[in-house]
Structures are given as structure tokens and as C-alpha cells.
């Protein structure tokens, strides 16, 4: 839409006048230069259900902050990675070279995030979900968690709650699944009776894998996310394993995006995660109310992480200067999940929560403090 010259602020009018008279055009005031944030999101593929929450949360943050970040006009430029590292790399190149974005965020799947971080160069990357342990670098920042920490927190809880009992671990066979199980084993402090890995993105029948669970096992720890979490949870109930073995899972298994597809089959499942809509603090109450007003649902962990990715960028931009440097200088941030900070590798140091899905809510049973660095 063409904007009439009379509607321009004095600075904009002066620029147009200088250009019309053949004079040099002064650079725009840094305080008013538009910030462009590139969001690489799975809009198609196995994680598309997570991508919907991710984009909604980022746009909601901008809506609530007058389409400004750090006091400057801001625009979100979204690209689809399709769950593919190659497509993610292509999206990153386009966002940086053609769209001129100031930062990249989003990034649901670990393989995509690793590929994009390697492509981004000096452009800051704020990871809103992917947990790959290898993700690191001077310009890579993460507001979600590492896969190892996710599993380690669950392992510590399992050692305290189920110590001495036979444990089986099960996951989708890709970096997030394998690294989460490794973290669980270290946190639990003992080798599992059996590790079961299922083919990533090609899972059609889980029954042969459930049949590998030894009869003496007392506890199953599982990692699945997105569409695979839906498949696991429904099969676990349908095949009657909810009556055969106790289940402890990653938070993705009963995250709110999955619950919309699973429904009552998730009832009673205990998970360990870094967020729940039931957390009792003022910031979370406000966030949940705002999210419900927009969507009619409870927010997922992906929604909260995506909100916090924008919040981190906003806080860094408000300090002025080099964005990557300012992201690294931020201290503790309080918010819906509680207080968290970034460590020397730019990963979150945060509380974890034991959650049980009951009557439509992931109720918080206990808090697991951060492990000692």
C-alpha cells in the first residue's frame, strides 16, 4: 500500500526531499531501522503440528509488543524447512542473502538446527526448540534445552522414584532420541535392561518394538515428539502396555500440541519437562490467558519456547549495538517457566518439572533443580 507523503514523519519526509533534490540520503536512524527476524519453521513434514504453535507464538509476541522489538519496528519472515536439513540450509541462505534478516530463530528438529547453525555465519541464531547437544558457537543461543539435560533430569527423577528397578529406554532413532536416552542413563546412574530404537520418520507399527520389552522390566522411559509422539501414545494404550509397565516420558509425549490429537489416551502419563501451563506464577498466568484468548487452547512447551525466543531477541536489541554480543551478555530472565539464564555455551540453566496429565492438564508434581555445572 502506498503511504502518502503527508503521513510520513519528519525524518522520512526529509529523506524524500533530499533524494528528490539529488542530495545524498542520510542513513536511517538506528532506533527506527526495521528489524527483520527470519523464522525457520516446520510448516510441512512430521513436525508441522509443532510449527503451527511456533509461528503463532512468535506472531503473538509481536502483536502484544506493537510489532516492535527493542523499540524498533519488526517483521517476522517465515520459511518452511519441511523437517529437512537441506531445505533448512536453503531457507537460511535465502533469509540471510536475499531477505537481509538480523537474526534467525525457530528450528524445531535437531538435524535442521545443526545444518542451519553451520550455514548462518555471523548471523545470530536463537534456537527455539531443537535440543541437539552439538549445537554451539559464539552466535548460537538456545532458549529450549539440550537433549542431554532433558534426559538427565528425567533420569535423576527416575533414580529417586524408581531406583533399583529394571528400566527399559525407547526412542526414535535420530539425534534427539539417542542423546535424550544417553542423558537419562547418566542421570539414572545405571545401564538400562534394554535400549529400543525405532526408525525415525518411518514408523508404522510399534507392536514389534513393544514386544522387545523384557518381562522383568518395571519402568519404560520413552522419547517421541510431534506425529511420532501421537503414534506412540495411542499404540501404548491400544496394545495394553499401560497395564503392563509404568511409563515415564519426555515432555514432548504429552505436550499440548500432541494432546489435541491423542486425547484421553494420555491420561495418567507422567513426564519430565521444562514447562507446564499449570505452573503457578504471575508471568505464566498472563501468558496462558493471552494464549487461550488467541487459540482457545493451553500453550505447549514449543509455544512458550518460541515466545521466549522473541523475548530474548527483544531484550538484546533494547541494549543496542551488536545483537550477537548483546545476546551473550543477557543475565537471568524470569518468565512463564520461572527464572532461567544462559550458560557459557549459551544453553539454558533452568528448573525441570515432573508433570502428570490429569483431566486435561499437565499438573506439576515436583520441581527438579538444574544440575550442577
C-alpha positions as CSV (number, residue, x, y, z in Angstrom):
1,X,0.0,0.0,0.0
2,X,1.4,3.4,-1.0
3,X,1.8,5.8,2.0
4,X,1.0,9.5,1.3
5,X,4.0,11.8,1.8
6,X,1.9,13.9,4.2
7,X,1.6,10.8,6.5
8,X,5.4,10.5,6.9
9,X,7.2,11.5,10.0
10,X,9.6,14.5,9.7
11,X,12.6,12.2,9.3
12,X,11.0,10.3,6.4
13,X,9.9,13.5,4.7
14,X,13.5,14.9,5.0
15,X,14.9,11.7,3.4
16,X,12.5,12.0,0.4
17,X,13.3,15.7,0.0
18,X,17.0,15.1,-0.1
19,X,16.6,12.3,-2.6
20,X,14.4,14.5,-4.8
21,X,16.9,17.3,-4.8
22,X,19.8,15.0,-5.8
23,X,21.5,15.2,-2.5
24,X,22.9,12.3,-0.5
25,X,20.4,10.3,1.6
26,X,21.3,10.1,5.2
27,X,21.2,6.7,6.8
28,X,18.0,5.9,8.7
29,X,18.0,6.5,12.4
30,X,19.1,3.2,14.0
31,X,16.3,3.5,16.5
32,X,13.8,3.3,13.7
33,X,15.5,0.9,11.3
34,X,13.3,-2.1,10.8
35,X,14.4,-5.4,12.5
36,X,13.9,-8.4,10.3
37,X,13.8,-11.8,12.1
38,X,13.9,-15.0,10.0
39,X,12.0,-17.9,11.4
40,X,12.8,-21.3,10.0
41,X,9.8,-23.4,10.9
42,X,8.5,-26.9,10.0
43,X,5.3,-26.0,8.2
44,X,5.2,-29.4,6.5
45,X,6.5,-32.8,7.5
46,X,6.5,-34.8,10.7
47,X,6.8,-31.7,12.9
48,X,4.2,-29.5,11.2
49,X,2.0,-29.7,14.3
50,X,4.8,-28.1,16.3
51,X,5.4,-25.5,13.6
52,X,1.9,-24.1,14.0
53,X,2.4,-23.3,17.7
54,X,5.8,-21.9,17.0
55,X,4.7,-19.4,14.4
56,X,1.5,-18.5,16.4
57,X,3.6,-17.7,19.5
58,X,6.1,-15.5,17.6
59,X,3.4,-13.5,15.9
60,X,1.5,-13.2,19.2
61,X,4.6,-11.7,20.8
62,X,4.9,-9.2,18.1
63,X,1.2,-8.3,18.3
64,X,1.5,-7.8,22.0
65,X,4.5,-5.5,21.6
66,X,3.2,-3.3,18.9
67,X,5.2,-5.1,16.1
68,X,8.4,-3.8,17.7
69,X,11.5,-5.4,19.1
70,X,14.0,-3.5,21.1
71,X,11.8,-0.4,20.5
72,X,12.2,-0.7,16.7
73,X,9.7,-1.8,14.0
74,X,10.0,-5.5,13.5
75,X,9.0,-8.0,10.8
76,X,8.9,-11.8,11.0
77,X,9.9,-13.6,7.8
78,X,8.9,-17.3,7.9
79,X,10.5,-20.1,5.8
80,X,9.5,-23.8,5.8
81,X,12.2,-26.4,6.5
82,X,9.9,-29.4,5.8
83,X,11.9,-31.2,8.5
84,X,14.8,-31.5,6.1
85,X,18.4,-30.2,6.9
86,X,19.0,-29.5,3.2
87,X,15.7,-27.4,2.9
88,X,16.7,-25.7,6.2
89,X,20.1,-24.7,4.8
90,X,18.4,-23.3,1.6
91,X,16.0,-21.3,3.8
92,X,18.8,-19.9,5.8
93,X,20.8,-18.8,2.8
94,X,17.7,-17.1,1.3
95,X,16.8,-15.4,4.6
96,X,20.4,-14.1,5.0
97,X,21.4,-13.3,1.4
98,X,18.0,-12.2,0.0
99,X,15.9,-11.1,2.9
100,X,18.7,-9.5,4.9
101,X,17.5,-10.8,8.3
102,X,19.2,-9.6,11.5
103,X,18.7,-13.0,13.2
104,X,17.4,-16.5,12.6
105,X,15.1,-18.3,15.1
106,X,12.7,-21.2,15.1
107,X,14.3,-24.6,14.3
108,X,12.3,-27.5,15.6
109,X,14.3,-30.6,14.6
110,X,17.8,-31.1,15.7
111,X,19.3,-32.1,12.3
112,X,17.8,-29.0,10.7
113,X,19.1,-26.7,13.5
114,X,22.7,-28.1,13.2
115,X,22.6,-27.6,9.4
116,X,21.3,-24.0,9.8
117,X,23.8,-23.1,12.5
118,X,26.6,-24.2,10.2
119,X,25.2,-22.1,7.4
120,X,24.4,-18.9,9.4
121,X,28.0,-17.5,9.7
122,X,27.9,-14.3,11.8
123,X,24.1,-14.0,11.8
124,X,22.8,-14.8,15.3
125,X,20.8,-18.0,15.6
126,X,18.3,-18.2,18.5
127,X,17.1,-21.8,18.7
128,X,13.5,-22.1,19.9
129,X,13.2,-25.8,20.2
130,X,16.0,-28.2,18.8
131,X,17.9,-29.9,21.6
132,X,21.0,-31.3,19.7
133,X,23.9,-31.5,22.1
134,X,26.4,-30.4,19.5
135,X,24.6,-27.1,18.8
136,X,27.1,-24.5,19.9
137,X,29.0,-21.5,18.7
138,X,29.6,-17.8,19.5
139,X,26.5,-16.8,17.6
140,X,24.2,-19.7,18.6
141,X,21.8,-19.2,21.5
142,X,19.1,-21.6,22.8
143,X,16.0,-21.0,24.9
144,X,14.7,-24.6,24.9
145,X,17.1,-27.2,26.4
146,X,19.8,-29.7,25.4
147,X,18.7,-33.3,24.7
148,X,21.2,-34.4,27.4
149,X,19.7,-32.1,30.1
150,X,16.2,-33.2,29.2
151,X,17.0,-36.9,29.6
152,X,19.3,-36.3,32.6
153,X,16.6,-34.5,34.6
154,X,14.2,-37.5,34.0
155,X,17.0,-39.9,34.9
156,X,17.6,-38.2,38.2
157,X,13.9,-38.3,39.0
158,X,13.7,-42.0,38.0
159,X,16.7,-42.8,40.2
160,X,15.0,-41.2,43.2
161,X,11.5,-42.5,42.5
162,X,12.2,-45.9,40.9
163,X,15.8,-46.6,41.9
164,X,16.8,-50.3,41.8
165,X,14.0,-51.3,39.4
166,X,14.7,-52.6,35.9
167,X,14.4,-49.8,33.3
168,X,14.0,-50.0,29.5
169,X,14.5,-46.9,27.3
170,X,12.9,-46.4,24.0
171,X,13.1,-43.6,21.4
172,X,13.0,-42.6,17.7
173,X,16.4,-43.3,16.2
174,X,17.8,-39.9,15.5
175,X,20.0,-37.4,17.4
176,X,17.3,-36.1,19.7
177,X,16.1,-39.6,20.7
178,X,19.6,-41.1,21.1
179,X,21.0,-38.1,23.1
180,X,18.0,-37.9,25.4
181,X,18.3,-41.6,26.2
182,X,22.1,-41.1,26.9
183,X,21.3,-38.2,29.3
184,X,18.6,-40.3,31.0
185,X,21.1,-43.2,31.5
186,X,23.7,-40.9,33.0
187,X,21.1,-39.3,35.3
188,X,19.7,-42.6,36.4
189,X,23.2,-43.9,37.2
190,X,22.7,-47.4,35.8
191,X,22.5,-49.1,32.4
192,X,19.0,-50.0,31.3
193,X,17.9,-53.6,30.8
194,X,17.4,-52.8,27.1
195,X,17.5,-49.9,24.7
196,X,14.9,-49.9,21.9
197,X,15.3,-47.6,18.9
198,X,12.6,-47.2,16.2
199,X,13.2,-45.9,12.7
200,X,12.8,-42.1,12.6
201,X,10.0,-40.8,10.4
202,X,9.1,-44.3,9.0
203,X,7.3,-45.8,12.0
204,X,4.0,-47.6,11.0
205,X,3.8,-50.4,13.6
206,X,5.1,-50.2,17.1
207,X,3.9,-53.6,18.3
208,X,7.1,-55.4,17.4
209,X,9.2,-52.9,19.3
210,X,7.0,-53.0,22.4
211,X,7.3,-56.8,22.3
212,X,11.1,-56.4,22.9
213,X,10.5,-55.1,26.4
214,X,11.8,-57.7,28.9
215,X,9.0,-59.2,31.1
216,X,11.1,-58.3,34.3
217,X,11.1,-54.5,33.4
218,X,9.3,-52.2,35.7
219,X,9.7,-48.8,34.1
220,X,9.8,-47.6,30.4
221,X,11.3,-44.2,29.6
222,X,10.4,-43.0,26.1
223,X,11.3,-40.1,23.8
224,X,9.0,-39.2,20.9
225,X,7.8,-35.9,19.5
226,X,5.3,-34.5,17.1
227,X,3.5,-37.1,14.9
228,X,5.6,-39.9,16.4
229,X,4.5,-39.0,19.9
230,X,0.9,-39.3,18.8
231,X,1.6,-42.7,17.3
232,X,3.5,-43.9,20.4
233,X,0.9,-42.8,22.9
234,X,-2.1,-44.2,21.1
235,X,-0.3,-47.5,20.5
236,X,0.9,-47.8,24.1
237,X,-2.7,-47.6,25.2
238,X,-4.3,-49.6,22.4
239,X,-1.9,-52.5,22.9
240,X,-2.5,-52.6,26.6
241,X,1.0,-51.7,27.8
242,X,-0.4,-49.1,30.2
243,X,-1.4,-52.1,32.3
244,X,1.9,-54.0,31.9
245,X,4.6,-51.4,32.7
246,X,4.9,-48.0,34.2
247,X,5.7,-45.2,31.7
248,X,7.9,-42.1,32.3
249,X,8.4,-39.9,29.2
250,X,9.9,-36.8,27.8
251,X,7.7,-33.8,27.9
252,X,7.1,-34.0,24.2
253,X,4.9,-37.1,24.6
254,X,2.2,-35.2,26.4
255,X,2.9,-31.7,25.2
256,X,-0.3,-29.7,24.5
257,X,0.1,-29.9,20.7
258,X,0.2,-33.8,20.9
259,X,-2.7,-33.9,23.4
260,X,-5.0,-32.3,20.9
261,X,-4.5,-35.4,18.7
262,X,-4.2,-38.0,21.5
263,X,-7.0,-37.0,23.9
264,X,-7.8,-39.4,26.7
265,X,-5.1,-42.0,25.8
266,X,-2.6,-39.7,27.5
267,X,-4.5,-39.7,30.8
268,X,-2.2,-40.6,33.7
269,X,1.1,-40.4,31.8
270,X,4.0,-38.8,33.8
271,X,6.6,-36.7,32.0
272,X,9.6,-34.5,32.9
273,X,9.8,-31.2,31.1
274,X,10.8,-27.6,31.5
275,X,7.3,-26.1,31.3
276,X,3.7,-26.7,32.1
277,X,0.7,-24.3,31.6
278,X,-0.2,-25.2,35.2
279,X,2.9,-23.6,36.7
280,X,1.8,-21.2,39.4
281,X,3.4,-17.8,38.8
282,X,2.1,-14.4,37.6
283,X,4.1,-14.4,34.3
284,X,2.7,-17.8,33.4
285,X,-0.9,-16.9,34.3
286,X,-0.7,-13.9,32.0
287,X,0.9,-15.9,29.2
288,X,-1.6,-18.7,29.4
289,X,-4.5,-16.2,29.5
290,X,-3.2,-14.5,26.4
291,X,-2.6,-17.7,24.5
292,X,-6.1,-19.0,25.4
293,X,-7.6,-15.8,24.2
294,X,-5.9,-16.3,20.8
295,X,-6.2,-20.0,20.3
296,X,-8.8,-21.4,22.8
297,X,-6.2,-23.9,24.0
298,X,-3.5,-24.2,26.6
299,X,0.0,-23.3,25.3
300,X,2.5,-26.0,24.5
301,X,6.2,-26.0,25.5
302,X,7.0,-25.2,21.9
303,X,4.7,-22.1,22.2
304,X,6.4,-21.0,25.4
305,X,9.9,-21.5,23.9
306,X,9.0,-19.6,20.8
307,X,7.6,-16.7,22.9
308,X,10.9,-16.7,24.9
309,X,13.0,-16.7,21.7
310,X,11.3,-13.5,20.7
311,X,11.6,-12.2,24.3
312,X,15.4,-12.9,24.3
313,X,15.9,-11.1,21.0
314,X,13.7,-8.2,22.2
315,X,15.8,-7.8,25.4
316,X,19.1,-8.0,23.5
317,X,18.0,-5.4,20.9
318,X,16.9,-3.0,23.6
319,X,20.5,-2.7,24.7
320,X,21.7,-1.5,21.3
321,X,24.9,-2.4,19.5
322,X,25.9,-5.8,18.1
323,X,23.0,-8.2,18.5
324,X,25.1,-11.3,18.9
325,X,27.2,-9.7,21.6
326,X,24.2,-8.4,23.5
327,X,22.5,-11.9,23.4
328,X,25.6,-13.3,25.1
329,X,25.5,-10.6,27.8
330,X,22.0,-11.2,29.0
331,X,21.7,-12.4,32.6
332,X,18.7,-14.1,34.3
333,X,15.3,-13.8,32.7
334,X,12.2,-14.5,34.7
335,X,9.1,-15.6,32.8
336,X,6.3,-18.2,32.5
337,X,8.7,-21.2,33.0
338,X,10.3,-19.5,36.0
339,X,13.8,-18.0,36.1
340,X,16.5,-19.1,33.6
341,X,19.8,-17.9,32.3
342,X,22.2,-19.0,29.5
343,X,25.4,-20.7,30.5
344,X,28.8,-20.3,28.9
345,X,27.7,-22.3,25.9
346,X,24.5,-20.3,25.5
347,X,22.3,-23.1,26.8
348,X,19.5,-22.6,29.4
349,X,20.1,-23.3,33.1
350,X,16.6,-23.9,34.4
351,X,14.3,-25.9,36.6
352,X,12.6,-29.1,35.3
353,X,9.2,-30.2,36.4
354,X,7.6,-33.6,37.0
355,X,4.2,-33.4,35.3
356,X,1.2,-35.8,35.3
357,X,-1.5,-35.5,32.7
358,X,-4.8,-35.5,34.6
359,X,-8.2,-34.2,33.4
360,X,-6.8,-32.2,30.6
361,X,-3.9,-30.5,32.4
362,X,-0.2,-31.4,32.8
363,X,-0.2,-31.0,36.6
364,X,3.1,-30.2,38.3
365,X,4.0,-32.8,40.9
366,X,7.6,-31.7,41.7
367,X,10.4,-29.4,40.7
368,X,13.8,-30.7,39.7
369,X,16.5,-28.0,40.1
370,X,19.2,-27.6,37.5
371,X,22.1,-30.0,37.7
372,X,25.4,-28.6,39.0
373,X,27.6,-27.3,36.2
